[in-house]
Amino acid sequence: MFKVIAVAFALAASTTVAGAQGTYKSTAKPATQTSTTAKRHTKVKKAETQAELQKEAKISETTARATALKEVPNGAVKSSELERENGKLIYSYDITVPGKTGIDEVNVNAIDGSVVAKQHENPKAEKKEAAQEAKEKKTK
């Protein structure tokens, strides 16, 4: 045990001497840096505009809409938007079907045209999601 402590002390001393001579560079972060400090230095990304998102999209809205409608037979698009969700650029479609309550939400990848997600939302879940989106827009 004494040897381990002696070796650690010798390494620490040589690091200090080398550091004083300007030949040692540490890539370790200082022990005093906290997550709070790290957060202060993190840049906050501004909200992306629709124009910026459209420039990034590789699939046209028309193609994405057709893909979404193939997923929901007899459906009609109630609303749509281009958005970034979980790091992916997607077209999101709310599709209604005559005689069926709620909506089917279909998300199409705006880069490769694949269907990312499809889920049915009953009227209660749809209202809850709409309220959450309105709340998020107010905070932006």
N, C-alpha and C positions, 0 to 999 in steps of 0.2 A: 504494500500500500504506500509505504514511504517513497518507493521508486516512482510510482505513478505521479504522486504529488510533485516530486522533484523534477520529473520530465515536463509536467505541465507548467511549472514555474519557469523552467529554462526556456520553454517555447514562448511563453508570455514575455519574458525578458528579451529574447532575440527579436520578437515581433516589434517590441517597443523601440529597440535600437535600430532595426531596419527602417521602421516608420520614421524615426528621427532623421535618418539619412536620406529619406525620400525614395527608397527603392521598393518599399512594400506598399501594395494597394489592397485594401480590403474590399471585397464585394458584399460583405455582410451588412445588413441594415443595422443601424445603431440600436442597442437594447432599449433605449429610452423612447423610441418611436412607438406610439400606441395606435390602435385602430382609429381613434378619434383624429389623431394627427394625419393619418393616411387619408381619412375621409375629406379633410380640409383641402388636401392637394389633388383630389379627384375632380376632374372637370365634369360639370353637369351638362349632359347633351340636351340641346334644345329640341323642341318638338319638330318633327319633320313635316314639311308641307306636302300636300297632294302632288304638286308639281315635281318636287324632289323624289317622291316615291315613284311616280310614273316614269321618270327618267331611268330609274334603276330596274323597273320591271322589264322582263324579256318576253313575256306573254301578253298579248293584247287583252283588253277587258272583254272584247267580243268573244275571243276564244275561251277565256276563263268562264264566262257566263254560259256558253254552250256546254262546257265540261260539267259545270255545276248542275245545269238542268238535266243532263243525262242521268245524274245520280238520283233525281226526284221525278219520276214519271208523272205527267200531267201537272207539274208544278209551274208556278209563275213567280218571278222574282218580285218580292215586296220591297226590298232595299238591298243596297250593296255598298261596299267601301273597300278601298285599298289601304292596308294597314300593316304595321310590323307587329307581329305577335310571337312571343317567345323567341325572338331573334330572327324569325322568318318573315319575308315579305309575302303577304297573301292577299288575295281577293276574298272577301267574306260576303256570302250571299244568304239572305233570309228568304226562304222560298215557302210559299203557301200552296196548299193542295185543296181543291174544292172538296167539301165534305169531311175534312180532317181538321181537328182543332190544333192550335199552336202553329209553329213553323219548323221547317227543317233548315238548319244552318249548315252550309257547305263551304268549306275553306279550300281554295285552290292556290297552290304555290305559284307566285307571280314570276318565278325564275324558270321553272321547268314544266309547269302546267299540270303537275300531279295533284290529286285530291289529298289534302293533308288531313282533313277531318270532316266528319259528317255526323250530326246529332240532331235529334228531335227535341224541341223545347216546348213544353206545354205552356198555356197562357200565363200561369203563375210564374214560371221560370223566366219567360220572356219579359214580363214586367219587371222582375227583379234585375235582370241584366240591363234593361233600358235605364233603370234608376241608377245603377252603378256607373254606366257609361256617362250619364248626365252629371253625376257627381265628379267623375274624373275630369270631364271637360271644364268644369268650374274651377278646379284646382290648377289647371294648366295655364 
